[in-house]
């Protein structure tokens, strides 16, 4: 069974400041959708998109025209900015459109043309309510064409096209649009023509595309001479009916043609029989007034004296009655199906909206809980670090006091030794052994004191070289704390929490990844510390204030006009920093950039997992990726995505510079112990993916690369340190 389907797209908000914000499209979409969805007028199954990205809109357009039947009626409507590139190609601007990147951020008219051409539907209606402006920067010369050439952009089979205008309507100054966009008279007149029934020019109860186009063109030109609507019909047989006239039409009988009236009044039965058949044709015709007059004449002939004439008239009347009953039944069934479809769509929209509200509420709650958990963990870690430092200081103070006490205990014996003795001739034993025994006793007591203190306090004294007994000195023992997974420390310079990665081996690379991730090879690393999160705006500002770092090349982020230096984003990752900037910061902070091998081990551990959290697919509770948020998020915001060593945000948020030069074949001859990367190169390695990266690019083994001086809104860094 054929159907009527409409895709309505409107865009009023634009990220690119060179595209003026509009007011009409949102309302246009809503009003037009209601009219087309109304079973008494349009009877369409309607899908709407408002302020969507080019990726979403392009996918929905292609899906809309795919898998259709040949007799389906498809209506596509767009309201917003239309922009031309330097070669005159037309693009539909959406929320994510960048005027300098039209091919990748806008909807190409060629895409719409192609999917319409490939669609099986042979009834396609294209309605465009956008200004096709010639977007030329000041100093450039327009290419001389007055119009956008809509027909040439959308030639094809079985299509009808109606546009609000085909002329350039914007002036440009530098890179910004000057002037006001033309108000949406086009869509208002389009809706009025259907809701009032005025577009039913032939008053047959149906509104065909030709009638609607003629009505719109005349009304728009009368109301706004700056707009000149254009229309085309390409390869269409017969009429394409868009809507029904919602206002009841009471037909008025009109006079029958003279020739037919002569036949009806003829005294010859054969002539009246011919008249009956002609009346039947008129009764079945599309002209309501003639049909009404023909029906009345047939009813008179049904009472004709000639049985043959009467029978012919009655047969025609019976056929008309049966046909009318069939049409009424078909119309009733279509209206019933449309009502059911409309109700199903309404319920589906309500359900989708409820689910969206629930998802948003759940996401907000999860974010709140995650932030609360992260803050609690941060405070706990800070408290633990403070307690550890206080304990270490107390132990050091106690060791110093014990050493001082032992020195005081040794002093009387030393003074007694230096005291003058009575003059007498010593014996051999006393001269050699007496002093020796006394000295050994002092040494033994001192050593026992140190040993007993160390044993009682769980520390191991640092070995010292053996010296002569006569030159006994006291050495303060040095102690080492036990480090392992979960150990942390806080930098006194920038306040960064660092996590400890023990020495050991792991498998680096991926057999299922890109060629430069192969072969998988064992790597052994010494122990190291690595920053728990990416370096933040606030931390980086400390280095800038010290004069050791250059400010980021931009203070904006992808969607925020004020980012770096704006207090609400202090705890967000610093961006627009080059490799050279990152290296300078780490040196200032007493650390360094991690090697590529160190970064990968810190991200995936030693069990060969695909992502920092394991092998489960990425999700919105583990990382910021795939444009789910649309910009950077606060560091440490995804504790469920932590690595085995407690490092956070090692997948998504921002790409991170590491120290290595890039070489696509380096893994084939990389050293097995503490590899530092190639000796030289053109590019430095980036790791971890960012907020706009898809799942493939946030794998722990994946890497990218760029020139050391390159800056971008999706690149930051973290530091590392050797113990």
C-alpha positions, 0 to 999 in steps of 0.5 A: 500500500502506498503512503505519504511521507514528509521530512521537515528540516529547520535550522535557526541556530548556528555555531559559525558567527558568520551565519546569522541566527534566524527566528522563523525556521523553528516555528515554520517546522512546527506549523507545517508539520501540523498541517501536513500531519492533519488527516483532514488536510495532508494526511502525511506521516511526518518526521521533523529535525530542528537544529541538528548537525550535518552528520545527523541531517545527512543520514536522515535525508538519505534514509528518508528517500531509501526503501520506498515504493514507486507510488509513495509520495515523498515531501522534503522541506528545508528552512534555513540558510542556503550558502554557495561555495567559491565554485557556485555549489549550493549547500544547506547550512545546519547548526554545525556548519562552518562557512570555510568548511562547507563540504564537511560541515553542511548538507550538499545540494548534490547529496539531496539530488543524488538520494532523490534520483536513486529513490524508487518513489516517482512522486517527490516534492521538494520545498526550499525556504532558504536564501541562496546567498552568494557568500563572497568575502569583501574584495572578491568579485561575484561570478555574475549569476543572478540565481542559484540555479535550483533546477540544475541542482535538482534535475531528475525524474518525477519531481516537483520543486518549489523554492522561496527565492533563487537570487542572492540576498545577502551582502558580506563585510569581511567574514560576517553577514550584513543585513537582515534575512528575508522573513519567512513569507514563503512558508506562511503563505504555503500553510495558509493556502492549505489550511484555508483551502484557497490553494484549491484553485479549481475548487475540486476539493483537492490541492495539486502541486500546480495549484499550490505553486501558483497560489504561493508564487502570486501571494509571495510576489504581492506581499514581498517583491524582494522574493521571487519564488521559482517552480519546476515540474520534472518528468511528472505524469498527471497531477501530484495532489499535496492536500485536500481542501479542508473547507467543504465545497458545495458545488453549483450546477452549471448549464450543460453544453448546447450540443448535449442539451439538444441530444437530450431533447431529441425526439429520437430515442437513439439520440437520447441514448447517446446523450445518456452515455455522454452524461455518464462521462460528465458525472464521472468527471472532475468538474463538480458543477457539470457532474451535478447537472449531468446527474440530474439529467440522468435521473430524468432520462431514467424515466424516459418513455423509451425502455432502452434509454431508461435502462441505459440511464439506470445502468449508468446511475447504478454504476455511479452509485456503486463507484461513489460507495466504493470511493467513500469506503476507500476514503473512510478506510484511508482516513481510519488508517491515517488516524491510527498512524497519526495516533501511533506517531503521537504516542511514539513522540510522547514516549521518545520525549519521556525517554529523552527526559528520563535519560537526561535526568539519569545522565545529570544524576550520574554526572553529579554522583561521578563528580561527588565521587571524584571530589571525595576521592580527591579529598581522600587522596589529598588527606592520605598524602598529607598524612603520609608526608606528616608521618614521614616528617615525624619519623625523620625527626625521631631518627634525628633525635635518636642520633643526637641522643647516641652522640650525647652518650658517646661524648663522656666516654670520649672525654674520659679517653682524653683525660690525662692518666697517671704515669706508669709503665703499662703492660703489654695486655693493657697497652694493646688490649685495654684500649682496644676493648674499650673502643670496641665496646663503644662501637658495639653499643652505638651499633646496637642502639641503631639496630634496635631502633631500626628493627623496632620501627620497621626501617632498613638503614642504608649501608655505609663503608667500614671505617677504622675503629679509632675513627668511629662516627655516627651516620643518620640512617636513610629509609625508603617507603614501599611503592606499588599500584595505588600509590600517589603523590602530589606535586608541590609546584602545580598541585597535580596528583600523580599515580605510580606505575611499577616496573615490569613488562607488558605487550605493546601494540595491537594485531587488530589495529592499524599497520603502525600498531604492529607487530605486538611486542614485549616492552619492559619499563622502569617504574615511573609516575604519571599525572592522574589527569590532563594538565588543567587550565589553572595549572597551566596558568601558573606556568604562564604567570611564572614566565616559563610558558607561552599562553595557549594560542586561543582562549576559546574552546569548540563551543565556548567563547571564553574558556582559558582564564575563565574560572568555571573552566579552571579544572578543564584540560588546557587546549590549543597548546603545541608539543613545544608548549607541553614540553616546556610546562613539564620541565617547569613542573619538574617532570617530563612528557611520558614516552609513548610506551609509558603512556600505553602501559599506564593506560592499559596495564599488563593484561592486554586490555583494549581500553583503560577500563577493560574490553567492554565497548566505550560508553558515555559513563566511561569517557567523553567521546564521539561528540556525545558532549560536544566539547571538553569536560572537567578532568577526572569526570569519568572514574568508571574509565580509570586505568589499572593504575588509577589514571583518568581520562586516558581515553577521550576528552583531548588528545595528549602529546607524548615525547616520541617522534613518529615513525610508522615502522618503529615497532618492528625494531623498537628496543625491548627495554625503555624505548624512547622512540625514533631519534628524529622525525617530522611529527610528534605522537598523540595518544588517547583520542578526544571528545570528537573521536569515535570508538576506534580512536580511543583504544589504548594502542591507537596513536595519531601524530602531528607537527610539534608546533600544531595547536588544536581545540582537541589537543592537550597533555599530561606529564610523567616523572622518574622516581 
